[in-house]
Amino acid sequence: MFQYGRKPDQRQHSMEPERQPRRRRRPALSCLECRRRKIKCDRNEPCTHCVSAKIQCTYKFYADPPVDQRQPTEGSSALRPTLSPLAVTPSSASAHAVRNVSDRPTPVPENFVHPWGPRATAAASPQQPRDDNLHATSRSDNRPQLASNESPDLQDLLQRIKKLEGSAANNPLNALSETTQDILARQSGLRDSQTMLDKSRIVRWSHWMGTAPEFHLIGECYTEVLGHAKAFSQDAETENLISQIGDGLQKCKTIAKRIKLSRPSRCLSWREFGLSAPSREVADVMVNLYFRSFESTHRILHVTTFWAEYQRYWTDPERGTATPTDIRLKILLVIAIGSSLSEYGDSDTGFRSMVHQWIYTAQAWLSGPLEKDRLNIAGLQIHCLTILARLTFSIGADLVWMSMGSLVHRAMQMGLHRDPKHLPEMSVLQAELRRRLWATIVEMIIQSSLDSAMPPRISFDDFDTEPPSNNNDDEILEDTVVLQPHPKNTCTSTSLQILLLDSWPTRLRILQLLNGLHSELSYVDVLALTTQMTEAFQACNSFMQANSTTANDNTNRDTSSGSSSSSNSSSSGITPFHRNLLDYLLRRFMIVLHCPFVSKARTNPLFYYSLKCSLDSALALISPEPDAGFSHLMTIGGGLFREGLWYAQTAITLELLAEIEAQRLDGTLLRKISSPYRELLKQATRDIIALSVERIRRGETNIKSHMFLNMVLAQAEAIEAGVSYRLNMARAAVDSLEFCYALLETRVGQYNTTGTGSGSTGFPSPNDNYNANATGQGRLASTSTSLGGFGYQDDYGLDFDLDLEFFLPDAGFT
């Protein structure tokens, strides 16, 4: 029998065919580029070498078949060995069939999944049309059956493929390719790009977080209360409690509507409001509070210019006769925002009523027919101050994203999205004011986009405005010609705004991936964005530690002159309020970024980092540094100041229930030594309950958050005690509703005893024929619209119920 390696004689040696390269038995797992460069591949998707070289990383499971480079020549057939049909034996036929099969690339099974990802699987598949694949498959199926002792290489390869198929199906790495849209859609039962509406609006991220499987019992309870299905109660006692929950919700809803009917927006037009100011002493304190707090991160005003206008306002005997309306609105809005950090309004009912009327008047002034005197820098300043005031006093704060559209359109119409160097020549002061205002507007857009779960509608391609200069306001005057900015590590009145600006690219990318219509956020993107946000935290922390003060000693100091102390307010350094506010504005992005993957951390350890980041951020948000002003703001604020708390409480309660369930399953729940981690989560939940109580006392009308937290805590404690958790949850809900109803009734009683308006007999009833214009309510001279000095939840007259439907729409109580 002829053997290819045999050399009959030296004369035929040069004409003898070369040995065909043998196919390797083990498939190559390195990418094509690393194999070409003959370097070690880490087999990642993509690998490190391809990432560093900025080239596409492609895997191919089988090498191309070897090609015989010999070309047949004339006369060579005489030297080529030939076998007659009679000489073909069964063994030789089998060997010949093996060689024919090995000469063709073995097709990859259709259900084969490459262990390193979908791109590798695509590269491993034969690059042929579908018809060719079917044809090739049919050819391979018709090949002769091979004995095990005659084709060890091929059988070994097929066995390896089967093993890889089984391991790839259960490989936890495959879950990393899931996007947030896939997880949330599966978690909420949606299909084919469906979305959910809460009343008339697309649901926010706090809603998506509430759809986690750990909260299914609360969802079943709420569903049964609404009468949609009987999925929660399992005995007569629980069913009776469910009925009481429905009655309690209805009672709280009724009294909340009575409170809302007394709002100025329900009965009066803005022309009936007054613009009277408080006493000079009170105004000075509130203005200084504003400049030492919000103006650090939201640069809206030029401090020196404002104090000059402020002095002229108080020298006007008529308080408005000689002062233009825009200046009066600007001054009163600053006083209002500063008062959100003080408890003065809680004790003075008339002052709190004035504050709300100023905000309504400013919004009505902005919403009126557009005049030329409103399309200027002062008009933009009033617009920014009005939105900030709505957030701090929760006046239509859930609708700020819509208002931001009008603001950004005005700003772009005035050219603020273009850097002043591209515009006609202007003073250094005007150029810096435009840069500061644009930075403030973009920051507000970013924050409102996160709260509304809507796209930011702005990108870096839409503007080229440069960051503001790192200078104090007293260094930028009307006659300033040349401006020399300070180094970035020098603390000025603009430093915190610049720190926020540095994280714009990361936060805008997060919003585009989370809220974009066609964007998909993968876990690889989450890890990369988390790294960038962590670097932003570290940069902010380093700067604030280097320029911090132990306390804001002169917060409540009466500064009649005002100008010198406030324009140089940055000289006192970074205060606890600054640290809390900056941390709050940045850190809440981390909870939303990781929330889709937190629910998978229990079943797939690869997502544990999301659980850690989300929980650490939540605990940081509910435990800020001690600061009286920031604490007061969190009890009355709405919008971003309320959404962040909802993110935090959902993340904490979710982990509490998941931790207790995990310990129950592994048998460590009933041991004598309680888990410190579990006790930490329970204490954090109690702290949030205390905060929700304080918010209701100061004006919150949404009681569902308090009920939800008490039900979670009752479920956790019942599982620990080994008793019926459904019954305990229902009892906790009833107790919570009774407690909240008593708080709301107390507010009504306070109004009845403190209302000084003529004919004031208490809150109107929803069934009353209420005519505000006929009763004469709402003027500044009458305090009959006051709510006892508390910052109630306003909706700015749009007749929206702005209460959070925490995780289910409130269909039965609207």
Disulfide bonds with the S-S distance in Angstrom:
none
